[in-house]
Amino acid sequence: MRATTMTLLIALAVSSAALAQQQPVTELVCPRDAAPIPQALKGWSSPAKLISGTEGVGPTIVVGRAYDLALHPDGQLKLHNLPGPVKDRVGRGGTMSFSVAQSGTYHVALGSGVWVDVVRGGRALESVAHGHGPACSGIAKIVDFKLQPGRYTLTLDGSETERTSVLVAPAS
């Protein structure tokens, strides 16, 4: 009798684990009524694939469009004029450039906890706010910068993953 009970318990545990693996992770973790992505970040849901640069300005990205970025090992990066010693950072990163036409606050939304800098004129700009994206959105981090019209370089560094998503968009 004891062996039959044990066999039944094992069978239930195995079938429960198999059922859980068949369900998408979002159904297990995220409620169906999760907060929607804010209008300013709507481009997040359809990222384009892109390989980031290893130095300089890198490839050009479009404000308002999300990108699924391939990142490079930090040892291959040549990032200049950034706060803190890059050589002490561990992980992966990359560079890309973008232009803004209007002055204002811009979100840099990221799919992971990667270090982010916006660079112009050879120096990293101070961020004006930090936060997280809506629960279950895939946006892990949002950093805001006040920008004037012109061209900027976006540098990512210290990612624990080989890829991350990024979106630069006006805050309002």
N, C-alpha and C positions, 0 to 999 in steps of 0.2 A: 504493500500500500504506500509506503513511504517513497519508494522508487517511482511509482506512478505519479504521485504528487510533484516530485522533483522534476520529472520529465515534462509534466504539464506546465510548470512554472518556467522552465527553460524555453519551451516552445512558445509561450506567450511573450517572453522577453525578446526572443529572436524575431517573432513576427511584428512586434511593436517597433523594434529597431528598423526592420526592413520597410515598414510603412512610413516611418519618419524620414527615411532616406529618399523615398519616392516623392515626398511633398517638396515643393520649392521652398528654399530657405526663407524667402520673404513671407510665406504664409505662417511659418513657425515663429518668426521674430516680429514682423511688422503687422500692425492691425490694418484691416481693409480701409479704415477711415483715417489713415495717417494724413498729417497736414500736407496740403499740396505745395509744390515748389513755387516760391514767389514769382510773380510776373517778370521781375528783373533777371531771374535765372532760368527762364523757360528753355533756353537752348541746351540746358544740361542733359536732357533726356535723349538727345540724338548726337553723340560725339563722333567726330571724324578721326580716323587714325592718323598719327603723325609721329615722326621720329624727331626728338628734340636735338638741338645742337650741343656741342661740347665746349664752345667758347664763343666770344663775340655776341652777335645779335641772334644767331640761329635762324630757323625758319620763321616766316611771318604768320601770325595767327590773326583772325578777324574778331574784333570785339563783338560779343553777343553769341558767339559760336563755341560750343564745347569741343574739346579735343581729348582723345585717348592717347596719351603720350608714352612712347617708348623712352626710357631713361637710360643713362650711361653710368657705369661705375664711377664713383667720385674721383678715383685716381686718374681718370681720363679727362676730368673737367679742368678748364682753365678759367676760373671766375676771378675777376679783378675788382678791386674797389668795393668789396663787400664787408659788412661789419663782422667781426670775429674771424678767427683763423679757419679758413676753409680746410686746411690740411688736417684739422682736428675733427672734422665732421666725417661720419661714416655712413655709407649707403650708396644711393644713386641720385642722379640729378640731370639737369639739362638747361638749355637756354632757348628762348624764342623771343620774337619781337612783335610789337603791336603799335598801332597809332590810334590816338583819340582826336576827334574833331572839336569837342566841346569841353570846357572846363567843368569839373565836378568831382564828386566822389565816385570811385569805381571799386566794385567787388572783384577780388580774385578768389574764386571758389575752387577748392581742391578736393580730390577724392581720397586723399590720405594726409597724414600728419607730416608732410614735407615742409622744410624750411623754404620760405619764399621771399624774394626781394624784387622790387621794381627799381630799375636803374635808368638814370637819365644824366647825360653830361658827365659820365664817368663816376657817378656816386649813387649809392643806394638811398632811396627816399624813405622817410619815416612813415610808418603805417599810422592810421588814425583810429582804427578799431579792429578787434579780433572777435570771432565768434564761431559757432558751429552752424551747419546747415540744418534744415528741418529733419526730424527723425525719419528714418527709412528712405531718405532721398538719395543716399550715396554721397552726399556732400559732407565731408568730414570737417572741413575748416573753411572759413571765409575771412579774408584779411582785406581791409579797406584802405585805399590810398586816395588822397586829393591830387588830381592830375590836371595839368594845363594842356591845351592843344599841342600835339607833337608826337614824336616817336619815342618809344620806351623799349627797354630790354627786360624781360621777365626771366629770372633765374630760379631754378628749383634745386634743392640740395638736401641730402640726408634722408632720402626716401628708403624705407625698408623693402619696397616692392620694385619690380622691374618696370612697372607701368603705373601711371596715375592719370586721373582726369583733371582737366583745368578749364576754367571759363573765366574770361575777363568781361565784365558787363557794368554798365552804368548802375549806380545804386538806386536811382529812381527813374 
